[in-house]
Amino acid sequence: MFDTLSDRLANTFRNLRGKGRLSEADIDATAREIRVALLEADVALPVVRSFIKQIKERAQGAEVSRALNPAQQVIKIVNEELVGILGGETRRLRFAKTPPTVILLAGLQGAGKTTLAGKLGRWLASQGHTPLLVACDLQRPNAVNQLSVVAERAGVAVFAPEPGNGVGDPVKVAEDSLTHARDKQHDVVIVDTAGRLGIDEEMMRQAADIRDAVSPDEVLFVVDAMIGQDAVSTAEAFRDGVGFDGVVLAKLDGDARGGAALSIAHVTGRQIMFASNGEKLEDFDAFHPDRMASRILGMGDMLTLIEQAERTFSQQEAEQLASKLAKGPKEFTLDDFLAQMEQVRKMGSISKLLSMMPGMGQIREQINNLDEREVDRTAAIIKSMTPGERTDPKIINGSRRARIARGSGVEVSAVKNLVERFFEARKMMSKMAQGGGMPAMPGVPGMPGMGGGGVRRKGGKQKKGKGARRSGNPMKRQAEERAAALRRSGEDGQIDPSDFELPPEFKDMLPPQ
């Protein structure tokens, strides 16, 4: 959603790099570029004006003029102001001193409240709570049935005494749900209310009546992040008509410009608390303004990536794998390789995981074109092998490769490539486990390796000796040295995306050119 904004800001900051001192003209030009980037991203005009004013005031102050690297200081200021626009510190749910805690969801029809109720319930259950979903949307056709299905998929309980479709009193259902929650010992009640296609008096009155009946600890306004500036006006209407404590952004994985999401917290004075960034129930998490600002500025989001890994990977399994690798590369088998792949797959889309890594914005198009099914094909190849072949892949000869290819429905060359990639990955992981560090990613000096690393010569062998041979032709040697310098640092200190090469594991997933 923020790709266009990220690209514009990256280009703006690239023009600042390499300057030892920033003049007032440089600051004005940078502020103008940032203003255009924000307006193109559909950020509300009052928010843009306030944002640019703060940046210019701080950029012209002592913190930049006395800095050793003024350009980096400006980027730091933009990052801090962006965090401020998004709400500042992370806002946590308030839980009642005496259970149950009541959370009321409000918003327009189509914003995704019902699905989000299931996501929130699943997220709370993973935190050790016992949530109860309450069906108070008794007007939209099949809304009650939809909530029941979502609750079953999320593995949480649902309270739906009325059939809906225009039948039943939503205020009474909300009141009765509290008694039911206490009887069944549910410590959180999530009330799903009815929406409308637009703001109207009846909708506001019904939401206000439910709010008065259950006295919620949190009223969350669910907004579709793809509807543009209308999201801001709708949020203001709900704030004045019903009142809400926090905002939940739904459909954050869409391709809209996303400026409304940046505007809501600043305009309404209510922080964004949660974000839904996918169709699956697990595509939901707490909203961290500092991490979102980091993503927008192309700095990645390593904290979220680490948290996802901690939730997915077993500490005991990780220790067992580390001890195996420490003994030597031969201890690591294709069964271990498959287990690791399946663990990574549980973390979510590979494209999303890669996009959280710093610097990956430069190869966004290649990441977006990754073929996620390649992991499934690799798993099929490994599962078509015998236990002996998985333990010692060196025994896989021509006839075995042909049999494995038939069993997994792939070409023989795919089996051969997988075995070769496995040997490279095993060597790299063993080296890491023994304290050797990570080799460089092919084509990007200094970047952690992902597939056996190092710039390779024809024939697959790495260069040896103190350095590469130089041409005897002075003109050719000068051209080689200039190209090498560009590869090492890139123009203006940046890596040139056109020189970048993906490692073999990800290159195989890309569609044919």
C-alpha positions in Angstrom: 0.0 0.0 0.0 2.8 2.4 0.8 5.1 1.3 -2.1 4.7 4.5 -4.1 5.2 6.7 -1.1 8.3 4.7 -0.1 9.8 5.1 -3.6 9.3 8.8 -3.7 10.8 9.4 -0.3 13.8 7.1 -1.2 14.5 9.2 -4.3 14.2 12.4 -2.3 16.7 11.2 0.3 19.1 9.9 -2.3 19.5 13.5 -3.6 20.6 14.5 -0.1 23.3 11.9 0.3 26.9 13.0 -0.3 26.3 16.6 0.8 28.5 17.8 3.6 26.3 20.8 4.4 22.6 21.5 3.6 21.7 24.9 2.4 18.2 26.5 2.9 17.5 25.8 -0.7 18.3 22.1 -0.2 15.9 22.0 2.7 13.2 23.7 0.8 13.6 21.4 -2.2 13.5 18.3 0.1 10.4 19.6 1.9 8.7 20.3 -1.5 9.5 16.7 -2.7 8.1 15.2 0.6 5.0 17.4 0.2 4.4 16.1 -3.3 5.0 12.5 -2.2 2.5 12.8 0.7 -0.2 14.5 -1.4 0.2 11.8 -4.1 -0.2 9.2 -1.4 -3.6 10.8 -0.5 -2.6 12.1 2.9 -5.0 14.8 4.1 -3.9 18.3 3.3 -4.0 19.6 6.9 -1.7 16.7 7.9 0.7 17.4 5.1 0.9 21.1 6.1 1.6 20.3 9.7 4.1 17.6 8.8 6.1 19.8 6.4 6.1 22.8 8.8 7.6 20.6 11.6 10.3 19.1 9.2 11.4 22.6 8.0 11.6 24.0 11.4 13.7 21.2 12.7 15.8 20.9 9.6 16.8 24.5 9.8 17.7 24.2 13.5 20.9 23.4 15.3 20.4 19.6 15.3 21.0 19.5 11.5 23.5 22.4 11.1 25.9 20.9 13.7 25.4 17.3 12.6 28.3 15.4 11.1 26.0 14.0 8.5 23.1 16.5 7.8 21.4 14.2 5.3 21.1 11.4 7.8 19.8 13.9 10.4 17.0 15.0 8.0 16.0 11.3 7.5 15.9 10.9 11.2 13.7 13.9 11.6 11.3 12.7 8.9 11.2 9.3 10.6 10.4 10.8 14.0 7.7 13.1 12.5 6.2 10.1 10.6 6.0 8.2 13.9 4.2 11.1 15.4 1.6 11.3 12.6 0.9 7.6 13.0 0.2 8.0 16.7 3.5 8.0 18.5 3.8 5.1 20.9 2.1 1.8 20.5 -1.3 1.8 22.1 -2.3 -1.3 24.0 -5.7 -2.7 24.8 -7.2 -1.7 28.1 -8.5 -4.7 30.0 -11.2 -4.5 32.7 -10.2 -5.0 36.3 -13.1 -7.4 36.7 -13.7 -9.6 33.6 -15.2 -9.7 31.1 -13.5 -6.9 29.1 -15.9 -5.6 26.5 -14.7 -4.6 23.0 -17.2 -2.9 20.7 -16.5 -2.9 16.9 -18.1 -0.1 14.9 -17.8 1.0 11.3 -19.3 1.1 7.8 -20.7 -2.0 6.1 -18.0 -3.7 4.0 -15.2 -2.4 6.2 -14.5 -6.0 7.3 -15.8 -5.9 10.9 -17.1 -9.5 11.0 -13.9 -11.0 9.6 -11.8 -8.7 11.9 -13.8 -9.9 14.9 -12.5 -13.4 14.2 -9.0 -12.2 13.7 -9.1 -10.2 16.9 -10.5 -13.2 18.8 -7.8 -15.5 17.4 -5.1 -13.0 18.3 -6.5 -12.6 21.9 -6.7 -16.4 22.2 -3.0 -16.6 21.3 -2.3 -14.2 24.1 -3.9 -16.6 26.6 -7.4 -15.0 26.7 -10.8 -16.8 26.2 -12.7 -14.4 23.9 -16.4 -14.6 23.0 -17.7 -13.2 19.7 -21.2 -11.7 19.9 -23.4 -11.4 16.8 -25.2 -8.0 17.1 -25.4 -7.4 13.4 -28.9 -8.6 12.9 -29.7 -6.7 9.7 -27.2 -7.7 7.0 -28.2 -11.0 5.4 -26.3 -13.9 6.7 -24.1 -11.7 9.0 -24.8 -14.0 12.0 -24.0 -17.1 10.0 -20.8 -15.5 8.7 -19.6 -14.6 12.3 -20.3 -18.2 13.4 -18.2 -19.6 10.5 -15.4 -17.1 11.2 -15.4 -18.0 15.0 -15.2 -21.7 14.2 -12.2 -21.1 11.9 -10.6 -18.9 14.6 -11.2 -21.5 17.3 -13.1 -19.2 19.6 -16.7 -19.2 21.0 -19.6 -17.3 19.5 -22.9 -16.0 21.1 -25.6 -15.8 18.5 -29.1 -16.4 20.0 -30.9 -14.6 17.2 -31.0 -15.7 13.5 -30.5 -12.2 12.2 -31.7 -11.2 8.7 -33.8 -8.4 10.3 -35.0 -10.6 13.2 -34.0 -9.8 16.9 -33.0 -6.9 19.1 -29.2 -6.2 19.0 -29.2 -4.3 22.2 -30.8 -7.2 24.2 -28.3 -9.6 22.5 -25.4 -7.4 23.7 -26.8 -7.3 27.3 -27.4 -11.1 27.4 -23.9 -11.8 26.1 -22.3 -10.4 29.3 -24.3 -12.8 31.5 -23.4 -15.7 29.1 -19.7 -14.6 29.2 -19.6 -14.6 33.0 -21.3 -18.0 33.2 -18.9 -19.6 30.7 -15.9 -17.8 32.1 -15.0 -15.8 29.0 -12.7 -12.9 29.9 -13.1 -10.9 26.7 -16.4 -10.1 24.8 -16.1 -8.8 21.2 -19.3 -7.2 20.0 -19.8 -7.1 16.2 -22.3 -4.4 15.4 -24.2 -3.6 12.2 -22.8 -1.3 9.5 -24.4 0.8 6.8 -23.4 1.9 3.3 -23.1 5.5 4.7 -23.5 7.5 7.8 -27.1 7.8 9.0 -29.0 8.6 12.2 -30.4 5.1 12.7 -27.0 3.5 12.5 -25.5 6.0 15.0 -28.4 5.6 17.4 -28.2 1.8 17.4 -24.4 1.8 17.9 -24.9 4.3 20.8 -27.6 2.2 22.4 -25.4 -0.9 22.3 -22.5 1.2 23.8 -24.7 2.4 26.6 -26.1 -1.1 27.3 -22.7 -2.9 27.7 -20.4 0.0 28.8 -17.4 -1.2 26.6 -13.9 -0.9 27.9 -12.8 -0.2 24.3 -14.7 1.0 21.3 -12.7 0.3 18.1 -13.6 2.0 14.8 -12.9 -0.4 11.9 -11.9 1.4 8.7 -11.2 0.1 5.2 -7.7 1.5 4.5 -8.5 1.5 0.7 -11.4 4.1 0.6 -9.2 7.1 0.6 -10.0 10.4 2.3 -13.6 9.3 2.9 -12.1 7.2 5.7 -11.1 10.4 7.5 -14.5 12.0 7.2 -16.2 8.8 8.3 -13.9 8.5 11.3 -14.7 12.1 12.4 -18.5 11.4 12.1 -18.1 8.2 14.3 -16.0 10.1 16.8 -18.6 12.8 17.2 -21.7 10.5 16.9 -20.7 7.4 18.9 -17.2 8.0 20.1 -14.3 5.5 19.8 -11.1 4.9 21.6 -8.9 3.4 18.9 -8.8 2.6 15.1 -8.3 -0.7 13.4 -7.1 -0.6 9.8 -8.5 -3.4 7.6 -7.2 -4.4 4.1 -3.8 -2.8 4.6 -2.5 -5.3 2.0 -4.4 -3.5 -0.7 -3.0 -1.5 -3.6 -4.6 1.8 -2.7 -2.3 4.8 -2.0 -2.8 4.5 1.8 -2.6 8.1 2.8 -5.9 8.0 4.7 -4.2 5.5 7.1 -1.5 8.1 7.7 -4.2 10.8 8.3 -6.7 9.2 10.7 -4.7 9.2 13.9 -3.6 12.9 13.4 -7.1 14.2 12.4 -9.2 12.3 15.0 -6.7 12.2 17.9 -7.3 8.5 18.3 -4.5 6.0 17.7 -4.3 3.1 15.3 -4.3 0.0 17.5 -4.4 -2.9 15.1 -3.9 -3.6 11.4 -5.2 -6.4 9.2 -2.8 -7.0 6.3 -4.2 -10.1 4.5 -7.1 -12.5 4.0 -6.0 -15.2 6.4 -7.0 -15.1 10.1 -3.4 -14.9 11.2 -2.8 -11.8 9.0 -3.5 -9.5 12.0 -1.3 -7.8 14.6 -0.9 -4.8 16.9 0.0 -1.6 15.1 3.4 -0.1 15.9 3.8 3.4 14.6 7.6 3.3 14.7 7.8 0.0 12.8 5.3 1.3 10.1 7.4 4.5 9.7 10.5 2.3 9.3 8.8 0.3 6.5 7.6 3.4 4.7 11.2 4.8 4.7 12.5 1.5 3.4 14.4 0.6 6.6 12.6 -2.7 7.0 10.8 -4.1 10.1 13.2 -6.6 11.7 11.4 -6.5 15.1 8.2 -7.8 13.6 10.1 -10.4 11.6 11.9 -11.6 14.8 8.6 -11.8 16.7 7.0 -13.9 13.9 10.0 -16.2 14.0 9.8 -16.6 17.8 6.1 -17.5 17.5 6.8 -20.0 14.8 10.1 -21.7 15.6 10.5 -24.0 18.6 13.5 -23.1 20.8 14.1 -26.8 21.4 14.2 -27.6 17.7 16.5 -24.6 17.0 18.9 -25.9 19.6 18.9 -29.4 18.2 19.6 -28.0 14.7 22.4 -25.9 16.0 24.0 -28.8 17.7 23.7 -30.9 14.5 25.4 -28.2 12.4 28.2 -27.7 14.9 29.1 -31.4 14.5 29.6 -30.9 10.8 27.7 -30.3 7.6 26.9 -34.0 7.0 24.7 -34.1 10.1 22.2 -31.8 8.3 19.9 -33.9 6.1 17.3 -33.1 3.6 14.7 -34.0 6.2 16.1 -31.1 8.3 16.1 -28.9 5.3 12.4 -29.7 4.6 11.5 -29.1 8.3 13.2 -25.6 8.1 11.4 -24.7 4.9 8.0 -25.7 6.4 8.7 -23.6 9.5 9.5 -20.6 7.4 6.3 -21.2 5.4 4.3 -21.0 8.6 5.6 -17.5 9.2 3.6 -16.4 6.1 4.3 -15.3 2.6 8.0 -15.3 1.6 7.5 -12.0 -0.3 6.2 -10.4 2.9 9.1 -11.8 5.0 11.6 -10.5 2.5 10.0 -7.1 2.3 10.5 -6.7 6.1 14.3 -6.9 5.6 16.2 -3.5 5.3 17.1 -2.5 1.8 14.7 -4.8 0.0 12.7 -1.9 -1.4 15.3 -1.7 -4.1 14.3 -5.1 -5.5 10.5 -4.8 -4.7 9.4 -5.8 -8.2 11.5 -9.0 -8.1 10.2 -9.9 -4.6 6.6 -9.3 -5.7 7.2 -11.8 -8.6 8.5 -14.6 -6.4 6.7 -17.9 -7.1 5.4 -19.0 -3.6 4.6 -22.4 -5.1 8.3 -23.1 -5.5 8.4 -24.1 -1.8 5.7 -26.7 -2.4 7.6 -28.1 -5.4 10.7 -28.4 -3.4 8.8 -30.2 -0.6 7.3 -32.6 -3.2 10.8 -33.4 -4.6 12.2 -34.2 -1.1 9.1 -36.3 -0.1 9.6 -38.4 -3.3 13.0 -39.5 -2.1 13.7 -42.6 0.0 14.9 -42.1 3.6 18.4 -43.1 2.6 18.5 -40.5 -0.2 17.3 -37.8 2.2 20.0 -38.8 4.7 22.8 -39.0 2.1 21.9 -37.1 -1.1 25.3 -38.0 -2.6 23.9 -41.4 -3.6 21.3 -39.8 -5.9 22.5 -40.8 -9.4 20.9 -40.4 -12.8 18.4 -43.2 -12.5 17.4 -42.1 -8.9 17.0 -38.5 -10.2 14.7 -39.7 -13.0 12.5 -41.7 -10.5 12.3 -38.7 -8.1 11.3 -36.4 -10.9 8.5 -38.7 -12.0 7.3 -39.1 -8.4 7.2 -35.3 -7.8 6.0 -34.2 -11.3 9.0 -32.1 -12.1 11.9 -32.1 -14.6 15.1 -34.1 -13.8 17.0 -30.8 -13.9 14.9 -29.5 -11.0 15.9 -32.5 -8.8 19.6 -31.9 -9.7 19.3 -28.2 -8.9 17.7 -28.8 -5.6 20.4 -31.2 -4.5 23.1 -28.7 -5.5 21.4 -25.9 -3.7 21.0 -28.1 -0.6 24.8 -28.8 -0.5 25.5 -25.1 -0.8 23.0 -24.2 2.0 24.3 -27.0 4.2 27.9 -25.7 3.8 26.8 -22.1 4.6 24.7 -23.0 7.7 27.5 -25.2 9.0 29.9 -22.3 8.6 27.6 -20.0 10.5 27.1 -22.5 13.3 30.8 -22.8 13.8 31.2 -19.1 14.0 32.4 -18.3 10.5 29.7 -15.7 9.8 27.5 -15.4 6.7 28.9 -15.3 3.2 27.9 -12.3 1.0 24.8 -12.5 -1.1 25.7 -12.8 -4.8 26.0 -9.5 -6.5 25.6 -7.4 -3.2 28.9 -7.1 -1.2 28.3 -7.1 2.5 24.7 -8.3 2.4 24.0 -11.5 4.4 23.9 -14.6 2.2 20.8 -16.6 1.5 21.9 -19.2 -0.9 25.5 -20.2 -0.7 26.9 -16.7 -1.2 29.9 -15.2 -3.0 30.4 -14.0 -6.5 30.9 -17.0 -8.7 33.0 -17.7 -11.7 32.0 -19.8 -14.7 32.1 -23.5 -13.7 30.9 -22.7 -10.2 34.3 -22.3 -8.5 35.1 -19.3 -6.5 38.2 -17.2 -7.2 41.2 -18.0 -5.1 44.3 -15.9 -4.2 44.7 -12.4 -3.0 42.8 -10.7 -5.8 41.2 -11.0 -9.2 43.4 -10.8 -12.2 43.6 -7.5 -14.0 43.6 -6.9 -17.7 46.8 -5.9 -19.5 44.9 -3.4 -21.6 45.0 0.0 -19.7 41.6 1.1 -21.1 39.9 -2.2 -20.3 41.6 -2.3 -16.8 40.2 1.3 -16.1 36.7 0.2 -17.1 36.9 -2.9 -14.9 38.1 -0.9 -11.9 35.3 1.7 -12.4 32.7 -1.1 -12.7 34.1 -2.8 -9.5 33.9 0.5 -7.6 30.3 1.0 -8.6 29.4 -2.6 -7.5 31.1 -2.0 -4.1 29.3 1.2 -3.2 27.0 2.3 -6.0 26.4 5.9 -7.0 25.9 8.2 -4.1 26.8 5.4 -1.7 23.8 3.3 -2.8 23.6 -0.1 -4.4 22.4 0.2 -8.0 19.3 -2.1 -8.3 20.2 -2.9 -11.9 23.4 -4.6 -10.7 21.6 -6.6 -8.1 21.2 -10.4 -8.5 18.8 -12.6 -6.5 20.3 -15.7 -5.0 19.5 -19.0 -6.9 16.7 -20.0 -4.4 14.6 -17.0 -5.2 15.7 -16.6 -8.8 14.1 -20.0 -9.5 10.8 -18.8 -8.2 10.6 -15.8 -10.6 8.4 -16.2 -13.7 10.3 -16.7 -17.0 11.2 -13.4 -18.8 
